[in-house]
Every structure is written in structure tokens, then in C-alpha cells.
Amino acid sequence: MALADHFREFRARLLRCLLVFVIALAVALVFRHALLDLVYGPYDDARAKLPEGTTTATTSGAGAGLLLWLTLCGFAAAIVTAPYWLYQIWAFVLPGLYAQERKMSRIFVAVAGPLFLAGIALGYLTLPVALEVLIGFNPDGVTNLIDFNDYLQFFTRTLFVFGLAFNIPVFVVLLNFAGVVKGASLKAYRPWIVIGTFIFAAVATPSADPFTMTLMAVPMVLLFFASEAIARFNDRRRARRNPNAGLSPDELSSI
């Protein structure tokens, strides 16, 4: 295709994505109160376990309420339409990929999507504990005022971090299939990777409690073990198919 045709195709796919997003946004505005209950739930659970009067949700400014609804419904519309606009991106890039790259992209989409949703679900379940710990640092006699727009950003950032963390082992497997990372190297650095995983979980989780950190780190470690096993199996399969695959460029081939 000519460059102008690529731009036309990109414009068409972008307009389709915008149209679907606007429709989803309109539907989300209809069900905005149910969405608010879903997002407000973790904070409400945390507040119920804290002493009365410890914290209160607020908005600031005349247009804060409207901005809250638009941000909430826009976030929900982006999540609901994610499979569609991700497919449009993939379909735009797909013709330029080789057959093996197309196969790997399909595997990545099939595995990364459910893992991302699993991470989001785990983040949502642990969020009340994180909020309870963080708000619990508030001094006695001082009310913690939480701007709801700031809370919504905190909510989305936390869920995104959990979802992204669950996809790190998938990238490790892709690097192995691309020949960048060897299974033997993963085994050799396994203790440091486990320690690094717990450090990452401690930094990425919003609260300072070990419970939330462990809930993120343990599944990540188990997924890493699974990715290491897949990488080592792939290395053995590759070695059987090509005995010279592991040779350095400076070594002599068997032939």
C-alpha cells in the first residue's frame, strides 16, 4: 500500500474506535450510579473499618461533580471498548508481520488479556486493605479529606499496576522465543529475580502493609516459575531441532 493509503486506513480505524467509545460513554452515563458504587466500594469498605469521622470523600470546585462523572464514565468506556480498539491496532499492524510474528502475537493476545484482567481483579480485592492502612496513618482528631477525582486516579493507577505486573512473565517468554533470554540464565538468576519481584511489589503497591505486597508478589513469582519452565522447554526443543543453535559466533560448528 502507498503511504497515503496507510493514512486513510489509520483514519478509518481511528474513527471507528472513537464512534464505539462515544456509544460506550453514553451507555456508561446511563449506568453512572452503578459504576460509582463499584469504584466507591473499596473506599467505603475501608472507611467502615476505620473509626468514625476518620475520613470523608469530597469534591472541590463548581464543576467537580460534572468532571467526576465524565472521568468515571470515560474510564469505564475505555475499559469496556479495550478489546475493540486493541483489535483495531493489531489489525493495522498485522499485515506487516511475518507468519511467525503473527503466530506469536495471537498467543500473546490470548494469554496477556486474561492475565491482565486477573491482575485487575486481584488489585480490586486488595484495594480496601491498602486504603485502610494508608488512611490509618491519619493522626487522631484530624479528618482525612479525600478528593474523589484524586481517588479515581489512585484507583485506576493501582489496578493498572496489578494488571501490568501479571503480564511481566509473558514478556519473559516472548523474549525467550525471540532468542534474547535463555532458560538457563533465568534459572541462574532465579533467587535475585524472586527478591527483585518482592521489591517491585513493595514499591508498586500503594500501601505499606506486607499483606498487599505479598498478594502481588506471590502470583508474580509463580508466573515467573511457569515462564522459566516454558523457556527451558523451548530451549531444549530448539536444541533438538538445531544442535548448533546454542553455539557462539566464535565457535566452530559441528559441520
C-alpha positions as a Markdown table, in Angstrom:
| # | Residue | x | y | z |
|---|---|---|---|---|
| 1 | Met | 0.0 | 0.0 | 0.0 |
| 2 | Ala | 1.1 | 3.6 | -0.6 |
| 3 | Leu | 1.7 | 5.8 | 2.4 |
| 4 | Ala | -1.5 | 7.8 | 1.7 |
| 5 | Asp | -3.5 | 4.5 | 1.8 |
| 6 | His | -2.0 | 3.7 | 5.2 |
| 7 | Phe | -3.0 | 7.1 | 6.5 |
| 8 | Arg | -6.6 | 6.5 | 5.2 |
| 9 | Glu | -6.8 | 3.1 | 6.8 |
| 10 | Phe | -5.5 | 4.6 | 10.1 |
| 11 | Arg | -8.0 | 7.4 | 9.9 |
| 12 | Ala | -10.9 | 4.9 | 9.3 |
| 13 | Arg | -9.9 | 2.7 | 12.2 |
| 14 | Leu | -9.5 | 5.7 | 14.5 |
| 15 | Leu | -12.9 | 7.0 | 13.6 |
| 16 | Arg | -14.4 | 3.6 | 14.3 |
| 17 | Cys | -12.7 | 3.5 | 17.7 |
| 18 | Leu | -14.0 | 7.0 | 18.5 |
| 19 | Leu | -17.5 | 6.1 | 17.5 |
| 20 | Val | -17.6 | 2.9 | 19.6 |
| 21 | Phe | -16.1 | 4.9 | 22.5 |
| 22 | Val | -18.7 | 7.6 | 22.3 |
| 23 | Ile | -21.5 | 5.0 | 22.3 |
| 24 | Ala | -19.9 | 3.2 | 25.3 |
| 25 | Leu | -19.6 | 6.6 | 27.0 |
| 26 | Ala | -23.3 | 7.3 | 26.5 |
| 27 | Val | -24.2 | 3.9 | 27.9 |
| 28 | Ala | -21.9 | 4.4 | 30.9 |
| 29 | Leu | -23.5 | 7.7 | 31.7 |
| 30 | Val | -26.9 | 5.9 | 31.9 |
| 31 | Phe | -25.4 | 3.4 | 34.4 |
| 32 | Arg | -23.2 | 6.0 | 36.2 |
| 33 | His | -24.6 | 5.3 | 39.6 |
| 34 | Ala | -23.8 | 1.6 | 39.4 |
| 35 | Leu | -20.3 | 2.5 | 38.2 |
| 36 | Leu | -19.9 | 4.9 | 41.1 |
| 37 | Asp | -20.9 | 2.2 | 43.6 |
| 38 | Leu | -18.3 | -0.2 | 42.0 |
| 39 | Val | -15.5 | 2.3 | 42.2 |
| 40 | Tyr | -16.6 | 3.7 | 45.6 |
| 41 | Gly | -16.9 | 0.2 | 47.1 |
| 42 | Pro | -13.2 | -0.3 | 48.2 |
| 43 | Tyr | -13.1 | 3.2 | 49.9 |
| 44 | Asp | -16.5 | 2.5 | 51.6 |
| 45 | Asp | -15.2 | -0.8 | 52.9 |
| 46 | Ala | -12.0 | 0.8 | 54.3 |
| 47 | Arg | -14.0 | 3.7 | 55.9 |
| 48 | Ala | -16.3 | 1.2 | 57.6 |
| 49 | Lys | -13.4 | -0.4 | 59.3 |
| 50 | Leu | -11.8 | 2.9 | 60.5 |
| 51 | Pro | -13.0 | 4.9 | 63.5 |
| 52 | Glu | -16.0 | 7.2 | 62.6 |
| 53 | Gly | -15.0 | 10.6 | 61.3 |
| 54 | Thr | -11.6 | 9.5 | 60.2 |
| 55 | Thr | -12.1 | 10.2 | 56.5 |
| 56 | Thr | -14.6 | 11.8 | 54.2 |
| 57 | Ala | -14.8 | 11.9 | 50.4 |
| 58 | Thr | -15.2 | 15.3 | 48.9 |
| 59 | Thr | -15.2 | 17.2 | 45.6 |
| 60 | Ser | -13.7 | 20.7 | 45.0 |
| 61 | Gly | -15.0 | 23.4 | 42.7 |
| 62 | Ala | -18.3 | 24.1 | 40.9 |
| 63 | Gly | -17.6 | 21.8 | 38.0 |
| 64 | Ala | -16.1 | 19.0 | 40.1 |
| 65 | Gly | -19.2 | 16.9 | 40.0 |
| 66 | Leu | -19.5 | 17.0 | 36.2 |
| 67 | Leu | -15.8 | 16.2 | 35.9 |
| 68 | Leu | -16.2 | 13.3 | 38.2 |
| 69 | Trp | -19.0 | 11.7 | 36.2 |
| 70 | Leu | -17.2 | 12.3 | 32.9 |
| 71 | Thr | -13.9 | 10.9 | 34.2 |
| 72 | Leu | -15.6 | 7.9 | 35.7 |
| 73 | Cys | -17.7 | 7.0 | 32.7 |
| 74 | Gly | -14.8 | 7.7 | 30.3 |
| 75 | Phe | -12.6 | 5.3 | 32.2 |
| 76 | Ala | -15.3 | 2.7 | 32.1 |
| 77 | Ala | -15.9 | 3.2 | 28.4 |
| 78 | Ala | -12.2 | 2.9 | 27.7 |
| 79 | Ile | -12.0 | -0.4 | 29.6 |
| 80 | Val | -15.2 | -1.9 | 28.0 |
| 81 | Thr | -14.1 | -1.0 | 24.5 |
| 82 | Ala | -10.5 | -2.1 | 25.0 |
| 83 | Pro | -10.9 | -5.4 | 23.1 |
| 84 | Tyr | -12.3 | -3.5 | 20.1 |
| 85 | Trp | -9.6 | -0.7 | 19.9 |
| 86 | Leu | -6.8 | -3.1 | 20.7 |
| 87 | Tyr | -8.1 | -5.3 | 17.8 |
| 88 | Gln | -8.0 | -2.3 | 15.5 |
| 89 | Ile | -4.4 | -1.6 | 16.4 |
| 90 | Trp | -3.5 | -5.2 | 15.9 |
| 91 | Ala | -5.3 | -5.4 | 12.6 |
| 92 | Phe | -3.5 | -2.3 | 11.4 |
| 93 | Val | -0.1 | -3.8 | 12.3 |
| 94 | Leu | -0.8 | -7.4 | 11.3 |
| 95 | Pro | -0.2 | -7.1 | 7.5 |
| 96 | Gly | 3.4 | -6.0 | 8.2 |
| 97 | Leu | 4.3 | -9.1 | 10.3 |
| 98 | Tyr | 5.9 | -12.3 | 9.2 |
| 99 | Ala | 4.0 | -15.6 | 9.7 |
| 100 | Gln | 5.9 | -16.5 | 12.9 |
| 101 | Glu | 5.4 | -13.0 | 14.3 |
| 102 | Arg | 1.6 | -13.3 | 13.6 |
| 103 | Lys | 1.5 | -16.6 | 15.5 |
| 104 | Met | 3.4 | -15.1 | 18.5 |
| 105 | Ser | 1.1 | -12.0 | 18.5 |
| 106 | Arg | -2.0 | -14.3 | 18.6 |
| 107 | Ile | -0.5 | -16.2 | 21.5 |
| 108 | Phe | 0.4 | -13.0 | 23.3 |
| 109 | Val | -3.2 | -11.6 | 23.0 |
| 110 | Ala | -4.7 | -14.9 | 24.1 |
| 111 | Val | -2.6 | -15.1 | 27.2 |
| 112 | Ala | -1.9 | -11.5 | 28.2 |
| 113 | Gly | -5.6 | -10.4 | 28.1 |
| 114 | Pro | -6.8 | -12.9 | 30.8 |
| 115 | Leu | -3.7 | -12.3 | 32.9 |
| 116 | Phe | -4.3 | -8.6 | 32.8 |
| 117 | Leu | -7.9 | -9.0 | 33.9 |
| 118 | Ala | -6.8 | -11.4 | 36.7 |
| 119 | Gly | -4.4 | -8.7 | 37.9 |
| 120 | Ile | -7.1 | -6.1 | 37.9 |
| 121 | Ala | -9.4 | -8.4 | 39.9 |
| 122 | Leu | -6.7 | -9.1 | 42.5 |
| 123 | Gly | -5.9 | -5.3 | 42.7 |
| 124 | Tyr | -9.6 | -4.5 | 43.3 |
| 125 | Leu | -9.9 | -7.1 | 46.1 |
| 126 | Thr | -6.8 | -5.9 | 47.9 |
| 127 | Leu | -7.6 | -2.2 | 47.5 |
| 128 | Pro | -9.7 | -1.9 | 50.6 |
| 129 | Val | -6.9 | -3.2 | 52.8 |
| 130 | Ala | -4.4 | -0.7 | 51.1 |
| 131 | Leu | -6.8 | 2.2 | 51.7 |
| 132 | Glu | -7.4 | 1.2 | 55.3 |
| 133 | Val | -3.7 | 1.1 | 56.0 |
| 134 | Leu | -2.9 | 4.4 | 54.2 |
| 135 | Ile | -5.8 | 6.3 | 55.8 |
| 136 | Gly | -5.0 | 4.7 | 59.2 |
| 137 | Phe | -1.8 | 6.8 | 59.3 |
| 138 | Asn | -4.0 | 9.9 | 59.7 |
| 139 | Pro | -3.5 | 11.4 | 63.2 |
| 140 | Asp | -6.3 | 11.1 | 65.8 |
| 141 | Gly | -8.7 | 14.1 | 65.8 |
| 142 | Val | -7.8 | 15.0 | 62.2 |
| 143 | Thr | -10.3 | 14.2 | 59.4 |
| 144 | Asn | -8.8 | 12.9 | 56.2 |
| 145 | Leu | -10.5 | 14.7 | 53.2 |
| 146 | Ile | -10.1 | 12.6 | 50.0 |
| 147 | Asp | -10.9 | 14.4 | 46.8 |
| 148 | Phe | -12.8 | 11.9 | 44.7 |
| 149 | Asn | -11.1 | 12.8 | 41.4 |
| 150 | Asp | -7.7 | 12.1 | 43.1 |
| 151 | Tyr | -9.2 | 8.9 | 44.5 |
| 152 | Leu | -10.3 | 7.9 | 41.0 |
| 153 | Gln | -6.8 | 8.4 | 39.7 |
| 154 | Phe | -5.4 | 6.4 | 42.6 |
| 155 | Phe | -7.9 | 3.6 | 41.9 |
| 156 | Thr | -7.1 | 3.4 | 38.1 |
| 157 | Arg | -3.3 | 3.5 | 38.7 |
| 158 | Thr | -3.4 | 0.7 | 41.3 |
| 159 | Leu | -5.5 | -1.6 | 39.1 |
| 160 | Phe | -3.3 | -0.9 | 36.1 |
| 161 | Val | -0.1 | -1.7 | 38.1 |
| 162 | Phe | -1.6 | -5.0 | 39.2 |
| 163 | Gly | -2.7 | -5.9 | 35.7 |
| 164 | Leu | 0.7 | -4.9 | 34.2 |
| 165 | Ala | 2.6 | -6.9 | 36.8 |
| 166 | Phe | 0.8 | -10.1 | 35.9 |
| 167 | Asn | 2.0 | -9.7 | 32.3 |
| 168 | Ile | 5.7 | -9.4 | 33.0 |
| 169 | Pro | 6.2 | -13.2 | 32.7 |
| 170 | Val | 4.5 | -13.2 | 29.3 |
| 171 | Phe | 7.2 | -10.7 | 28.1 |
| 172 | Val | 9.9 | -13.0 | 29.5 |
| 173 | Val | 8.5 | -15.9 | 27.4 |
| 174 | Leu | 8.4 | -13.7 | 24.3 |
| 175 | Leu | 12.0 | -12.7 | 24.9 |
| 176 | Asn | 12.9 | -16.3 | 25.1 |
| 177 | Phe | 11.1 | -17.2 | 21.9 |
| 178 | Ala | 12.9 | -14.3 | 20.3 |
| 179 | Gly | 16.2 | -15.7 | 21.4 |
| 180 | Val | 17.1 | -12.8 | 23.7 |
| 181 | Val | 16.7 | -14.6 | 27.1 |
| 182 | Lys | 17.8 | -18.2 | 27.8 |
| 183 | Gly | 16.0 | -20.5 | 30.2 |
| 184 | Ala | 19.4 | -21.4 | 31.8 |
| 185 | Ser | 20.0 | -17.7 | 32.5 |
| 186 | Leu | 16.6 | -17.4 | 34.2 |
| 187 | Lys | 17.5 | -20.4 | 36.4 |
| 188 | Ala | 20.9 | -19.0 | 37.3 |
| 189 | Tyr | 19.4 | -15.7 | 38.4 |
| 190 | Arg | 16.3 | -17.1 | 40.0 |
| 191 | Pro | 17.0 | -16.0 | 43.6 |
| 192 | Trp | 17.7 | -12.5 | 42.5 |
| 193 | Ile | 14.6 | -12.4 | 40.3 |
| 194 | Val | 12.5 | -13.5 | 43.3 |
| 195 | Ile | 14.0 | -10.9 | 45.5 |
| 196 | Gly | 13.5 | -8.3 | 42.8 |
| 197 | Thr | 9.9 | -9.3 | 42.4 |
| 198 | Phe | 9.2 | -8.7 | 46.1 |
| 199 | Ile | 11.0 | -5.3 | 45.9 |
| 200 | Phe | 8.9 | -4.4 | 42.8 |
| 201 | Ala | 5.7 | -5.4 | 44.6 |
| 202 | Ala | 6.7 | -3.3 | 47.7 |
| 203 | Val | 7.3 | -0.3 | 45.5 |
| 204 | Ala | 4.3 | -0.7 | 43.2 |
| 205 | Thr | 1.6 | -1.4 | 45.8 |
| 206 | Pro | 0.1 | 1.8 | 47.2 |
| 207 | Ser | 0.1 | 0.7 | 50.8 |
| 208 | Ala | 3.0 | -0.1 | 53.1 |
| 209 | Asp | 1.5 | -3.3 | 54.5 |
| 210 | Pro | 3.1 | -6.7 | 53.8 |
| 211 | Phe | -0.3 | -8.3 | 53.0 |
| 212 | Thr | -0.9 | -6.4 | 49.8 |
| 213 | Met | 2.7 | -6.7 | 48.8 |
| 214 | Thr | 2.6 | -10.5 | 49.2 |
| 215 | Leu | -0.7 | -10.8 | 47.3 |
| 216 | Met | 1.0 | -9.2 | 44.3 |
| 217 | Ala | 4.4 | -10.8 | 44.7 |
| 218 | Val | 3.4 | -14.5 | 45.2 |
| 219 | Pro | 1.4 | -14.8 | 41.9 |
| 220 | Met | 4.2 | -13.0 | 40.1 |
| 221 | Val | 6.7 | -15.5 | 41.4 |
| 222 | Leu | 4.5 | -18.4 | 40.4 |
| 223 | Leu | 4.0 | -17.0 | 36.9 |
| 224 | Phe | 7.8 | -16.5 | 36.7 |
| 225 | Phe | 8.4 | -20.1 | 37.6 |
| 226 | Ala | 5.9 | -21.1 | 34.8 |
| 227 | Ser | 7.6 | -18.8 | 32.3 |
| 228 | Glu | 11.0 | -20.2 | 33.3 |
| 229 | Ala | 9.7 | -23.8 | 32.7 |
| 230 | Ile | 8.3 | -22.7 | 29.3 |
| 231 | Ala | 11.6 | -21.1 | 28.4 |
| 232 | Arg | 13.7 | -24.1 | 29.3 |
| 233 | Phe | 11.4 | -26.4 | 27.4 |
| 234 | Asn | 11.6 | -24.2 | 24.4 |
| 235 | Asp | 15.4 | -24.1 | 24.6 |
| 236 | Arg | 15.5 | -27.9 | 24.7 |
| 237 | Arg | 13.1 | -28.1 | 21.7 |
| 238 | Arg | 15.2 | -25.6 | 19.8 |
| 239 | Ala | 18.4 | -27.5 | 20.6 |
| 240 | Arg | 16.9 | -30.8 | 19.3 |
| 241 | Arg | 15.8 | -29.2 | 16.1 |
| 242 | Asn | 19.1 | -27.3 | 15.6 |
| 243 | Pro | 22.1 | -28.7 | 17.5 |
| 244 | Asn | 24.3 | -25.7 | 16.6 |
| 245 | Ala | 21.7 | -23.1 | 17.9 |
| 246 | Gly | 23.5 | -22.5 | 21.2 |
| 247 | Leu | 26.9 | -22.0 | 19.7 |
| 248 | Ser | 28.7 | -18.7 | 20.0 |
| 249 | Pro | 29.5 | -16.9 | 16.7 |
| 250 | Asp | 33.2 | -17.5 | 17.5 |
| 251 | Glu | 32.8 | -21.3 | 18.0 |
| 252 | Leu | 33.3 | -23.9 | 15.3 |
| 253 | Ser | 30.2 | -25.7 | 14.0 |
| 254 | Ser | 29.9 | -29.5 | 14.1 |
| 255 | Ile | 29.9 | -29.4 | 10.3 |
